[in-house]
Amino acid sequence: MGAKAAEEGRLADSSGVVELVVSGMTCGSCANRVERVLSRHEGVNDAAVNFATGRATVHLDQARVGVGDLVEAVAKAGYGLAPVAEAGDTDPEASEAKARNMWLRRVAVAWPLAAVEPRTVGRGDRLPTGGR
């Protein structure tokens, strides 16, 4: 294993388990194909791909395969693969700003909708009485 593969192997935890983000999947068959590509790769003991979360969990032999090798194999099948950012790597200020912007967008959409007066919804006095 070269220096590049040794460096990439550090992305896996001590048991050789690495979690990766899969891009380009549009259906469950895509997830099955990515899982098959990963599982058949030399040095991979087990692979599971979840279409709903867009993530792959791979149990690998770090002495035989690196994450870069898996990225290349999945790219040949037409999909993207990248390591999941560690929880400690995220910037708290960026996360807070993102949450604030999302909240402001929700308010901007909901406020005009709340200001609209319902015309006939739920008001029985405007419904036809049947000729009485």
Buried (B, 14 or more C-beta within 10 A) or exposed (E): BEEEBEEBBEBBEEEBEBBBBBEBBEEEEBBEBBBEBBBEBEBBEEBEBEBEEBBBBBBBBBEBBBBBBBBEBBEEBEBBBEBBEEEEEEEEEEEEEEEEEEEEEEEEEEEEEEEEEEEEEEEEEEEEEEEE
